[in-house]
């Protein structure tokens, strides 16, 4: 039993040296480097790199309570819910296998085509698009459906953003995210692989989809930061910039329910919920007057459940009246 616990803890907390994890030290280092260089040049090199670092530190530590809450939730999620999340991820394999069996057994498509480098590129690009579509849809529904919003709200209460904020979510919200993305990826993989001989078609690097690696290496962690990098027009209608996602966390009601995209911004354009920030856009983060209700581990995990139950009771009461 002790051996199992030790192995589990090592698996959960070795993320800093695991390239397939978003907080791998190389991705964090690249994000910090990009942030320093950007902050230095955006000030037209009027200050030193030392002052750029000082500004970044101040911007990201202005609210210690929010940072500590991020850290506490991250650790508890790793300790308690990591095993549950890993179990749910198995759904993708189940759906892939089921889809593969249904198609190959009924239509005799197995090994119909020979995999080629071009097929692998197409499959790998398709996989990242399907993953991002699943992420977008779950995120969109988490805002649009009041019951789900009660569980997603905890991700929006932080008033200071940092890479750990990306992991500040409620288990119910996280489970919904894993189920949606895993289901779509499993279906996509099963459909695609049913025409080949079963070998992996994904182009991988550092243990993950090549394109996911590139996103992380090029500063994906800055989405949850105070480094408001904007992309030029040629890129901003395709990719999500740090500034683009930061606006999604804005406390300004004008920005509510905008910019749900994770990697690609064109989903927002298709669904009519895109808002491109300009260079003069000033942002404050969080949900006004809500932080204290969700601060601390107890409130983070229990308050959404209480509010969701209350919402269900109110809906049932209204139905009974009518």
C-alpha positions in Angstrom: 0.0 0.0 0.0 2.8 2.4 1.0 4.6 1.6 -2.3 1.4 2.4 -4.3 1.0 5.7 -2.4 4.6 6.7 -3.1 4.4 5.8 -6.8 1.1 7.8 -7.0 2.7 10.9 -5.4 5.7 10.7 -7.6 3.5 10.4 -10.7 1.3 13.4 -9.7 4.1 15.7 -8.6 6.8 15.0 -11.2 5.1 17.2 -13.7 7.9 19.7 -13.7 10.2 17.2 -15.5 7.5 15.6 -17.7 7.4 17.2 -21.2 3.8 16.2 -21.8 2.6 18.3 -18.8 1.8 22.0 -19.4 4.0 23.0 -16.4 7.1 21.3 -17.6 10.0 23.5 -16.6 11.0 24.1 -20.2 7.6 25.6 -21.0 7.6 27.7 -17.9 11.2 28.9 -18.7 10.2 29.8 -22.3 7.1 31.7 -21.0 9.2 33.7 -18.6 11.8 34.5 -21.3 9.1 35.7 -23.7 7.4 37.7 -20.9 10.7 39.5 -20.0 11.7 40.2 -23.6 8.2 41.5 -24.5 7.9 43.7 -21.3 11.4 45.2 -22.1 10.6 46.0 -25.7 7.0 47.1 -25.2 8.4 49.9 -23.0 10.6 50.9 -25.9 13.7 49.7 -24.1 13.5 52.7 -21.8 14.2 50.5 -18.8 16.6 47.6 -18.1 15.8 43.9 -18.1 16.1 44.1 -14.3 13.2 46.6 -14.2 11.2 44.5 -16.6 11.6 41.5 -14.3 10.6 43.6 -11.3 7.5 44.8 -13.1 6.5 41.3 -14.0 7.0 40.2 -10.4 4.9 43.0 -9.1 2.1 42.4 -11.6 1.9 38.7 -10.8 2.1 39.0 -7.0 -0.2 41.9 -6.3 -2.7 39.7 -4.6 -1.1 37.0 -2.5 -4.4 35.5 -1.4 -5.4 34.7 -5.0 -1.9 33.1 -5.7 -2.0 31.0 -2.5 -5.5 29.8 -3.4 -4.3 28.8 -6.8 -1.5 26.8 -5.2 -3.7 25.1 -2.6 -6.2 24.0 -5.2 -3.5 22.7 -7.5 -1.9 20.6 -4.8 -5.2 19.1 -3.5 -6.3 18.3 -7.0 -3.1 16.4 -7.6 -3.4 14.6 -4.3 -7.1 13.6 -4.3 -8.5 13.9 -7.8 -5.6 12.9 -10.1 -6.6 9.3 -10.0 -10.2 10.1 -10.9 -9.2 12.3 -13.8 -6.9 9.6 -15.1 -9.7 7.1 -14.9 -12.0 9.3 -16.9 -9.3 9.8 -19.6 -9.7 6.0 -20.3 -13.1 7.0 -21.9 -11.2 8.1 -25.1 -9.6 4.7 -25.5 -13.0 2.9 -25.0 -14.7 5.1 -27.6 -11.8 4.7 -30.0 -11.9 0.9 -29.7 -15.7 0.8 -30.0 -15.8 3.0 -33.1 -12.9 1.1 -34.6 -14.6 -2.2 -34.1 -18.0 -1.0 -35.4 -16.6 0.3 -38.6 -14.0 -2.4 -39.4 -16.4 -5.2 -38.6 -19.3 -3.8 -40.6 -17.5 -2.3 -43.5 -14.3 -4.2 -43.7 -12.2 -1.1 -43.9 -9.2 -2.2 -41.8 -5.9 -1.6 -43.5 -7.6 -0.3 -46.6 -4.9 2.3 -47.0 -1.2 2.5 -46.2 -0.2 5.3 -43.8 2.1 7.9 -45.3 3.9 10.9 -43.8 1.2 13.1 -45.4 -1.5 11.1 -43.7 0.2 11.5 -40.4 0.4 15.2 -40.8 -3.3 15.5 -41.7 -4.2 13.2 -38.8 -2.0 15.2 -36.3 -3.5 18.5 -37.4 -7.0 17.1 -37.3 -6.4 15.8 -33.8 -5.4 19.1 -32.4 -8.4 20.8 -34.1 -10.8 18.2 -32.7 -9.2 18.6 -29.2 -9.6 22.3 -29.4 -13.1 22.1 -30.7 -14.0 19.9 -27.7 -12.3 22.3 -25.3 -14.2 25.2 -26.9 -17.6 23.5 -26.7 -17.2 22.4 -23.1 -16.1 25.9 -22.2 -19.0 27.5 -24.1 -21.6 25.3 -22.4 -20.0 25.9 -19.0 -20.9 29.6 -19.5 -24.2 29.2 -21.2 -25.8 26.6 -18.9 -26.4 28.1 -15.4 -25.9 24.8 -13.6 -22.5 24.2 -15.2 -21.5 27.8 -14.7 -21.8 27.4 -10.9 -18.9 24.9 -11.2 -16.9 26.8 -13.7 -17.2 30.1 -11.9 -14.3 29.2 -9.5 -11.9 29.5 -12.5 -13.0 33.1 -13.0 -12.8 34.5 -9.5 -9.0 34.9 -9.3 -8.0 38.5 -9.5 -4.4 37.7 -10.3 -3.5 35.4 -13.2 -0.6 33.0 -13.4 0.0 29.6 -15.0 -1.5 27.8 -12.0 -4.8 29.6 -12.5 -5.3 27.4 -15.6 -5.6 24.5 -13.2 -7.9 26.2 -10.7 -11.1 24.4 -11.6 -13.8 22.4 -9.8 -13.8 18.6 -10.2 -17.3 18.7 -11.8 -16.1 21.2 -14.4 -12.8 19.2 -14.9 -14.7 16.0 -15.4 -17.0 17.6 -18.0 -14.0 18.9 -19.8 -12.3 15.5 -19.9 -15.5 13.7 -20.9 -16.2 16.1 -23.9 -12.7 16.2 -25.2 -12.0 12.5 -24.7 -15.2 11.5 -26.4 -14.5 13.6 -29.5 -10.9 12.5 -29.7 -11.9 8.9 -29.2 -14.5 9.1 -32.0 -12.1 10.9 -34.3 -9.3 8.5 -33.7 -11.5 5.5 -34.1 -12.9 6.8 -37.4 -9.5 7.7 -38.8 -7.7 4.6 -37.7 -10.4 2.2 -39.0 -8.9 2.7 -42.5 -5.3 1.8 -41.4 -3.5 -1.0 -39.8 -3.7 0.2 -36.2 -0.3 1.8 -35.8 -0.2 5.3 -34.3 -0.6 8.0 -36.9 0.1 10.9 -34.5 3.3 12.9 -35.0 4.6 13.2 -31.5 7.4 15.2 -29.8 8.2 15.1 -26.1 5.4 12.6 -25.5 2.5 14.6 -27.0 1.0 15.9 -30.2 3.7 17.9 -32.0 1.5 21.0 -32.4 0.6 21.0 -28.7 4.3 20.9 -27.9 4.8 24.0 -30.2 2.0 25.9 -28.5 3.4 25.2 -25.1 7.0 26.0 -26.1 5.9 29.3 -27.6 4.2 30.6 -24.5 0.8 29.1 -24.1 1.2 29.5 -20.3 1.1 33.3 -20.8 -2.7 33.0 -21.4 -3.0 33.1 -17.6 -0.7 36.0 -16.9 -0.5 39.8 -16.9 1.6 39.8 -20.0 -0.9 41.2 -22.6 0.8 40.1 -25.8 -1.5 40.7 -28.8 -1.0 39.1 -32.2 -1.0 40.9 -35.6 -4.1 40.6 -37.7 -2.7 37.8 -39.8 -2.5 35.6 -36.7 -5.2 36.8 -34.3 -8.0 35.5 -36.4 -6.5 32.0 -36.2 -4.7 31.7 -32.9 -5.5 32.7 -29.3 -3.0 35.2 -28.0 -2.4 35.8 -24.3 -4.3 39.1 -24.4 -7.2 37.5 -26.2 -7.7 34.9 -23.4 -7.0 37.4 -20.6 -10.0 39.4 -21.8 -12.1 36.3 -21.2 -11.2 36.7 -17.5 -12.0 40.4 -17.5 -14.3 41.8 -14.7 -15.8 44.2 -17.2 -19.4 43.1 -18.1 -18.8 44.2 -21.7 -16.3 41.3 -21.9 -18.4 38.6 -20.3 -19.0 35.4 -22.3 -16.4 36.3 -25.0 -13.3 34.5 -26.3 -13.9 30.9 -25.2 -11.1 29.6 -27.5 -8.1 27.8 -26.1 -5.7 27.4 -29.1 -7.7 28.7 -32.0 -9.7 31.9 -32.1 -11.9 31.1 -35.1 -14.3 29.0 -33.1 -15.3 32.2 -31.3 -15.9 34.0 -34.6 -18.0 31.1 -35.9 -20.2 31.2 -32.7 -20.4 35.0 -32.6 -18.6 35.5 -29.3 -15.3 37.0 -30.4 -13.9 40.2 -29.0 -10.4 41.4 -30.0 -8.7 43.6 -27.4 -6.8 46.6 -28.7 -3.7 48.2 -27.3 -5.7 50.6 -25.1 -7.8 47.9 -23.5 -7.2 47.9 -19.8 -8.2 44.8 -17.9 -9.0 43.9 -14.3 -9.7 40.3 -13.5 -12.2 38.3 -11.4 -15.9 38.5 -10.6 -16.8 41.6 -8.7 -17.7 41.0 -5.0 -17.4 37.2 -5.4 -13.9 36.3 -4.4 -14.5 35.8 -0.6 -17.3 33.4 -1.4 -14.8 31.0 -3.1 -11.6 31.7 -1.3 -10.0 28.8 0.5 -10.3 25.1 -0.2 -13.6 24.5 1.5 -15.4 27.3 -0.4 -13.7 26.3 -3.6 -15.1 22.8 -3.5 -18.3 23.1 -1.5 -19.8 26.5 -2.5 -20.4 25.5 -6.2 -22.2 22.4 -5.0 -24.4 24.4 -2.6 -25.3 26.9 -5.3 -25.9 24.3 -7.9 -28.3 22.4 -5.5 -30.0 25.7 -4.7 -30.5 26.4 -8.4 -32.0 22.9 -9.0 -34.4 23.4 -6.0 -35.5 26.9 -7.3 -36.1 25.4 -10.8 -38.1 22.5 -9.3 -40.1 25.0 -7.1 -40.9 27.1 -10.2 -42.0 24.0 -12.1 -44.3 22.9 -9.2 -45.9 26.4 -9.1 -46.7 26.2 -12.8 
